[in-house]
């Protein structure tokens, strides 16, 4: 995901929360021990909305993120998914004050 400077982004909680996807991710995170913390948000950029999965991982993000994307695919039902690391200022600001759905 790349955001241009000055672009308008709205962040909130998903109205249609994908509980099946969340349960699948929790099981995966507990088994694989690759993710320490995870948040699920809804992001709107312009006219386009997407789930925003924010992760704190203890492994190489280049390996972890594609696998998580594969796990989420069946639950998206045509919606988009962006996955970002919690170690960015943007991710920290949008999750500030929120409870993660997963915390190891």
C-alpha positions, 0 to 999 in steps of 0.5 A: 500500500502506498499513500501519496502525501496529502491524500485523504484517507478515512479509517474506521471499524468494518461495518460488516466484520468478517468473524470467520476470517478473524477466527481463521487468522487467530488460529493461524497466528497461534499455531505459527507464532509469526504475529504478535498483534493484529488489528482489523480496520476499514480504510477508504481512499477516495471512492475505494474501500478496503480492509486494513490489517495491521500486524506486528510480526516477529518474522520477515514481513516479505514471507508472513504477509503473502501467506496471511493474504492467502488465508484471508482471500476466501473471506473477502467476497470481492473486497480489497485487503491491505496489510501493513506493519505496526512499525509505521507511524501511520499504523500506530496512529490509526490503531492508537486507543484500539484493542487488537483482535489478536495479541500474543 
